[in-house]
């Protein structure tokens, strides 16, 4: 069974909800990261019109949901055990505290980048962490590589391909994605370094 496509929203609606949520979370002092497709868009990736993703530590998830509810959003606790939801009108915020393949720790928070997004500075999840969660979320009933290939093509020079392969090792669906990107000329061969002058950066290198 293929899941239904996510609803699209006017970009202005996403912008208004993003600013409202960031202001509420920032005022509360809860550490958070902007994740998902908007974190890729902030780095030059494809424009997104889907839901917003915020990543928080598990111990902060309940409080984060309460803060968004106090900001006028409708709180929801779905049966899934890895996220809560907050509705700002028809715009959905996923409050994620157990993303696929990652633990939300201080170390993950420290890998963030402070980026200027829609007029405000926001802590944004590292690109490699965002892509790792997207790749590890692939499964046999949902294998649409089109959005991922579009993202990879747009931000390929910012991706640590070898590190990302290591992070997703064991997933046949992620392996298929890398093979596809290599055949399309988007990614260099991640098994063997093809250019002696190419240096693979780790997240620690990027932080300086």
N, C-alpha and C positions, 0 to 999 in steps of 0.2 A: 504494500500500500504506500503510495506517495503522499507525503503531507501536503496540505494546501499551502499555496504561496502566502507569504506574509503580506498584510495589507500595506498599501502605500499611503503616505500622507504628504500634504504640501510641505515643502521644506521650511516655510515660515512657521508652521506648527511645531515641527521638531525643534527649531531654533528657540522658540518661546519656552517649550518644556525643558529643553536642555538648560537654559539660563535659570529657570525657576528651581530646578533640581540641584544644580551646582550651588546656587546661593544658599539653599536650605542645608545641604550637606556641609558646605564650608562653614556656615555659621554654627553648626552643631559641633564642629571639631572632629567629625568622623572621617578617618582616612578613606579615600576612595580613588578609583581610577575610571576614566572613560574607556570603555572597551568596544568590541564589536566593529561593525562596518564604519561607524563614524570615526573611530580611532584610525582607521586606514584612510578615510577621506581626508582627515586632518593632515596627512602626510602626502597628499596628492593623488590618492586613490579615487575610484569611481564615486560619484555622488550617491548617497543613500537616502531613501525615503521610507525606510522601515523603522522598526522600534529602536529605542535607545538602550544601551547596556552600560550599567555601572557595576564595578567589581568592588566588593568590600570583604573584609575579613569575617570569618564565620561568627566570631564573638560580637561583631558590630551589626550583623544583618538585621536583627529584630529592631534595634534602635534606628537604623537607617530607614526601615520601612515606616516606623512611627513618625520620624521627622518628615518624610514625604507626605504622609497622611495629614500631618499638622499643617503642611503647606497647601492643603486643599486637594490632594490627590486621593483616589480611592484605592485602598490597600487590598491585596489579595494574596493568600497563601495557597498556592496550587499543590497538588499531591506530590509533584516532583520535589526531591529533597535537596536540590542544588540551587534553588533560586526562589525569590519572592517577586511579586509584581505590583506595580503602582500605575494607576491609570490617571492621566491628566486629560480629561475629556476622552477622545478616542485615540490618544497617543499613549502607547504602552512603554513603561520603563521596566526592564528586567534588572532586578537587584540580585546579582550573581555572587554567591559565596563559595561554591564548589564547582568552578569551571572544569570542563573535561580535561584531564591530564595535568592539572596544575593544583598546587596548594596555595591558597592566598595567605602569604606570610609577609613579614616585614621585608624580606629579601625581594619578593616579587614587587612589593610597593616601591622599593628603592630602584628598581629597574625602569621606573616610569620616565617619561619625558614631559617637561612642562612645555606645552604648546599653546599658541594663540589660536583659539578656535571660536569663530563667530564673535569676535570682539572681546573675548575674555580669556585669561590664562587658566588652563585646566591641566591637571595631572593625567596623562594619557598612558595607557598600558603599552608596554614595549611592542613593537611591530612583530617581533618573533613570537612573543607570548600570544598575541592575538591570532596569528596564523596557526600556531600550534593547536590552540583550542578549536579553531575551525576545522583543521584537518582531522583531529582526533574525534570530532563529532560526526564525521562521515560514517555511514553504515550502509548495508546492502539495500535497504529500502529507500534510501535518499542519497543518490550518487550524481547529483547535478554539479558538474565541475565548472560550469560556465561562470558563475560569480567568482570563484576562486582563481580561475585563469585570468579573468579580467583584472582582479586585484594584483596578481603576480606580475602581469604585464605592465601595470601602471607604476608599481613601486619596486620592480625587480632589483634595482641597484641598491636599495636599502635593506634587502633581505640577506641574512647570513644563511645561505642555502645549506651548507654542510652542517651547521649547528641545528638548523630546523629539521633536517633529516634525522639527526641523532635524537632530537626531542620526540620525534614521532615514530621512531623505529618500532617495528612490531605491528604497525597498522598497514595491511595490504592496500587499503584505500589511499592512504597517504603516499605509499610507494608508487601507486599508479599515477597520482598527481605529479610527482617528481618526474616520472618517465614522460608524461605528457608535456610538461614544461620544457624538458630537455629536447624532445622531438620538435617542439615548436620554436626552439631557439630562445626561449624566455630565460631559462636557467642554464648555467654551465653544468658540466658533469659533476655531480656531487660525490661520486666514488673516487675519482682521480683528478688531481689538479691539472688543468689543461694549460695554464699559463704560469710560468715560474714567477712572474711579477705580481700575481694575484695574492693578496693577503686576506685570509678569512678572519673577520673580527668577531670576538665574543661580546656578549653584553657588557662585560667588565671593561673591555677595551673601549667600547663606545662611551662609557661613563667617564673615561679619562682617568 
